[in-house]
Amino acid sequence: MTRVLITRPQPGAADTAERLRALGHEPVVAPLFEVKAKEWSPPAAMPEAVMLTSAAAAREGGPAMAPYLGLPCFCVGARTAAAAQDAGFTDIRTPEVRDGGELLAAIAEEGVGDILHLSGIEIASYPPPAGLRVERRVVYGAHFNRWSDAERKAAQAAEVALVYSPLGGEALGAALGAHRKDVRLSAISRNAADASGSGWAARAVAAAPDEDALFAAAGLLCEKQKRKAPLTRTR
């Protein structure tokens, strides 16, 4: 059994904890921030498609997303695609990509010219391919939490920490400080790993932007499951 630190916001933290318990591990749930919706204005012209790089964007987009639910919705990862389906999108597409930059390239290859990217405030910057025009709207923001003494003590005793975004990685690195030297980090992308900083006992990057690959990178899956989600290691 491995003690696994989960700092992602709710409701995702509870879902991850449930999966880890089913795998025989001990989750340590200590969210470092919470996600809150922001008001946003639609673009002047109707886009040809929607782009989502996080599940939170689908959950927090709100009623303003209604005119776009019938458009092709390009997503990074199965978790984002599931949230898009829950939000009411009917034409969901999930190319085999690892991040927003690869998703932009995949959208351009489909011949799409104009897209609406719904996102949080903090995202990695990816220049769009030639011929692809991107209108970005910030639909949610992160509000940071301070750990209680009990949460801090439990977090510092964790063996593995999971990181789902660059924002989460930056917050986790700052919160653990020097205690990171005793913790193995598993990040969902290279950007998330880089944002977490150095000094960890070990770092691994998931080979795909989904939780199975993240668990595999952390060594939390059995051998049969690992073969479904290979990992890429980084220093």
C-alpha positions as CSV (number, residue, x, y, z in Angstrom):
1,M,0.0,0.0,0.0
2,T,1.3,3.4,-1.0
3,R,0.4,6.8,0.6
4,V,-0.6,9.0,-2.3
5,L,-1.0,12.7,-2.0
6,I,-4.0,14.2,-4.0
7,T,-3.9,18.0,-4.2
8,R,-6.3,18.5,-7.1
9,P,-9.5,20.4,-6.4
10,Q,-12.9,18.7,-5.8
11,P,-14.8,17.0,-7.2
12,G,-11.9,15.3,-8.9
13,A,-10.0,14.7,-5.7
14,A,-12.7,12.5,-4.3
15,D,-13.0,10.5,-7.5
16,T,-9.2,9.9,-7.6
17,A,-9.2,8.9,-3.9
18,E,-11.9,6.3,-4.6
19,R,-9.9,4.8,-7.5
20,L,-6.8,4.6,-5.3
21,R,-8.6,2.9,-2.5
22,A,-9.9,0.3,-4.9
23,L,-6.3,-0.3,-6.0
24,G,-5.3,-0.9,-2.4
25,H,-3.5,2.4,-1.8
26,E,-4.0,5.0,0.9
27,P,-5.1,8.4,-0.5
28,V,-4.2,11.6,1.3
29,V,-6.7,14.2,0.1
30,A,-5.4,17.8,0.7
31,P,-6.6,20.1,-2.1
32,L,-4.4,23.2,-2.7
33,F,-7.0,25.2,-4.6
34,E,-10.7,25.2,-5.6
35,V,-12.1,26.0,-9.0
36,K,-14.7,28.7,-9.4
37,A,-16.6,29.7,-12.5
38,K,-16.1,33.2,-14.1
39,E,-18.5,35.1,-16.3
40,W,-17.4,35.2,-19.9
41,S,-18.7,36.8,-23.2
42,P,-19.1,34.8,-26.4
43,P,-17.0,35.7,-29.4
44,A,-18.6,38.0,-32.0
45,A,-18.7,35.3,-34.7
46,M,-19.7,31.6,-34.3
47,P,-16.7,29.4,-34.3
48,E,-16.4,26.1,-36.2
49,A,-15.4,24.1,-33.2
50,V,-14.7,24.2,-29.5
51,M,-11.5,23.2,-27.8
52,L,-11.2,22.0,-24.2
53,T,-7.9,21.2,-22.5
54,S,-9.4,20.6,-19.0
55,A,-12.4,19.0,-17.5
56,A,-12.9,22.1,-15.3
57,A,-13.6,24.2,-18.4
58,A,-16.5,21.9,-19.4
59,R,-17.9,21.9,-15.8
60,E,-17.6,25.6,-15.2
61,G,-18.5,27.0,-18.7
62,G,-22.1,27.4,-17.6
63,P,-25.2,28.5,-19.7
64,A,-23.1,30.6,-22.0
65,M,-21.8,27.3,-23.6
66,A,-25.4,26.5,-24.9
67,P,-25.0,27.9,-28.4
68,Y,-21.9,25.7,-28.9
69,L,-23.0,22.3,-27.7
70,G,-23.7,21.0,-31.2
71,L,-20.3,22.0,-32.6
72,P,-17.4,19.6,-32.8
73,C,-15.7,19.6,-29.4
74,F,-12.0,18.7,-29.4
75,C,-10.7,17.5,-26.0
76,V,-7.4,16.5,-24.4
77,G,-7.9,13.2,-22.7
78,A,-10.8,11.0,-21.7
79,R,-11.5,12.9,-18.4
80,T,-12.1,16.1,-20.3
81,A,-14.2,14.3,-22.9
82,A,-16.4,12.8,-20.2
83,A,-16.9,16.2,-18.6
84,A,-17.8,17.6,-22.1
85,Q,-20.4,14.9,-22.5
86,D,-21.8,15.7,-19.1
87,A,-22.0,19.4,-20.1
88,G,-24.1,18.5,-23.1
89,F,-21.7,18.5,-26.1
90,T,-22.9,16.0,-28.7
91,D,-19.9,15.8,-31.1
92,I,-16.9,15.0,-28.9
93,R,-13.6,14.3,-30.5
94,T,-10.5,13.0,-28.6
95,P,-7.4,12.8,-30.9
96,E,-4.5,10.9,-29.5
97,V,-2.6,13.9,-28.1
98,R,-0.7,14.7,-25.0
99,D,-1.3,18.5,-24.6
100,G,-2.9,21.6,-26.0
101,G,-0.2,22.1,-28.6
102,E,-0.7,18.7,-30.1
103,L,-4.5,19.2,-30.0
104,L,-4.2,22.4,-32.0
105,A,-2.2,20.6,-34.6
106,A,-4.9,17.8,-34.7
107,I,-7.6,20.4,-35.1
108,A,-5.8,22.1,-37.9
109,E,-5.4,18.8,-39.7
110,E,-9.2,18.4,-39.6
111,G,-9.4,21.6,-41.7
112,V,-11.0,23.7,-39.0
113,G,-10.3,27.4,-39.3
114,D,-11.9,29.0,-36.3
115,I,-12.1,27.6,-32.8
116,L,-13.3,28.7,-29.4
117,H,-10.9,27.6,-26.6
118,L,-12.6,27.5,-23.2
119,S,-10.0,27.4,-20.4
120,G,-8.8,28.6,-17.0
121,I,-6.6,31.6,-16.4
122,E,-3.4,29.7,-16.1
123,I,-2.6,27.6,-19.2
124,A,0.5,26.7,-21.2
125,S,1.0,28.9,-24.3
126,Y,0.9,27.1,-27.6
127,P,1.0,29.1,-30.9
128,P,-1.7,27.9,-33.3
129,P,-0.7,26.4,-36.6
130,A,-0.9,28.6,-39.7
131,G,-4.5,29.0,-40.8
132,L,-6.1,28.2,-37.4
133,R,-7.6,31.1,-35.5
134,V,-8.2,30.8,-31.8
135,E,-10.6,32.8,-29.6
136,R,-9.9,32.1,-26.0
137,R,-12.3,32.6,-23.2
138,V,-11.4,32.2,-19.5
139,V,-14.4,30.4,-17.9
140,Y,-12.9,29.5,-14.5
141,G,-10.2,30.6,-12.0
142,A,-8.3,28.9,-9.2
143,H,-8.6,30.1,-5.6
144,F,-5.8,28.8,-3.4
145,N,-6.3,27.1,0.0
146,R,-3.9,26.9,2.9
147,W,-3.4,23.5,4.4
148,S,-4.5,22.9,8.0
149,D,-1.8,21.6,10.3
150,A,-3.3,18.1,10.0
151,E,-3.3,18.3,6.2
152,R,0.3,19.5,6.1
153,K,1.5,16.7,8.4
154,A,-0.3,14.1,6.3
155,A,1.0,15.6,3.0
156,Q,4.6,15.6,4.2
157,A,4.3,11.9,5.1
158,A,3.1,10.9,1.6
159,E,5.3,8.7,-0.6
160,V,3.8,9.7,-4.0
161,A,2.2,13.0,-5.2
162,L,0.0,13.3,-8.2
163,V,0.0,16.4,-10.4
164,Y,-2.7,17.1,-12.9
165,S,-1.7,20.6,-14.2
166,P,1.1,23.1,-14.3
167,L,-0.8,25.2,-11.8
168,G,-1.2,22.3,-9.4
169,G,2.5,21.4,-9.8
170,E,3.6,24.9,-8.9
171,A,1.4,25.0,-5.9
172,L,2.5,21.6,-4.7
173,G,6.2,22.4,-5.0
174,A,5.7,25.5,-3.0
175,A,3.6,23.8,-0.3
176,L,5.9,20.9,0.3
177,G,9.1,22.8,0.1
178,A,12.1,20.8,1.3
179,H,9.9,17.8,2.1
180,R,9.7,17.1,-1.6
181,K,13.0,15.2,-1.4
182,D,11.1,12.3,0.2
183,V,8.2,12.3,-2.3
184,R,8.0,10.7,-5.7
185,L,6.2,12.9,-8.2
186,S,4.0,11.7,-11.0
187,A,2.8,14.4,-13.4
188,I,0.2,14.2,-16.2
189,S,2.3,16.2,-18.6
190,R,5.9,17.5,-19.0
191,N,4.6,21.0,-18.4
192,A,3.1,19.9,-15.1
193,A,6.3,18.2,-14.1
194,D,8.5,21.2,-15.0
195,A,6.2,23.6,-13.0
196,S,6.7,21.3,-10.0
197,G,10.4,22.2,-9.8
198,S,13.3,19.9,-9.0
199,G,14.4,18.2,-5.8
200,W,11.9,15.3,-5.7
201,A,12.9,11.8,-4.8
202,A,11.9,10.9,-8.4
203,R,9.8,12.4,-11.2
204,A,7.8,10.6,-13.9
205,V,5.6,11.9,-16.6
206,A,2.5,10.1,-17.8
207,A,2.7,8.8,-21.4
208,A,-0.9,10.0,-22.1
209,P,-3.0,12.8,-20.5
210,D,-5.3,10.4,-18.5
211,E,-5.4,9.1,-15.0
212,D,-4.5,5.5,-15.9
213,A,-1.3,6.7,-17.4
214,L,-0.7,8.9,-14.4
215,F,-1.1,6.0,-12.0
216,A,1.1,3.9,-14.2
217,A,3.9,6.5,-14.1
218,A,3.6,6.5,-10.3
219,G,3.9,2.7,-10.1
220,L,0.4,2.4,-8.7
221,L,-1.0,-0.1,-11.2
222,C,-0.5,-3.8,-11.5
223,E,1.6,-5.2,-14.3
224,K,-1.4,-6.0,-16.5
225,Q,-2.7,-2.5,-16.1
226,K,0.7,-0.9,-16.7
227,R,0.9,-2.5,-20.2
228,K,-2.2,-0.4,-21.1
229,A,-0.5,2.9,-20.0
230,P,3.3,3.0,-20.6
231,L,5.3,5.7,-18.8
232,T,7.9,8.2,-19.8
233,R,10.5,9.1,-17.1
234,T,12.2,12.4,-16.6
235,R,14.7,13.7,-14.1
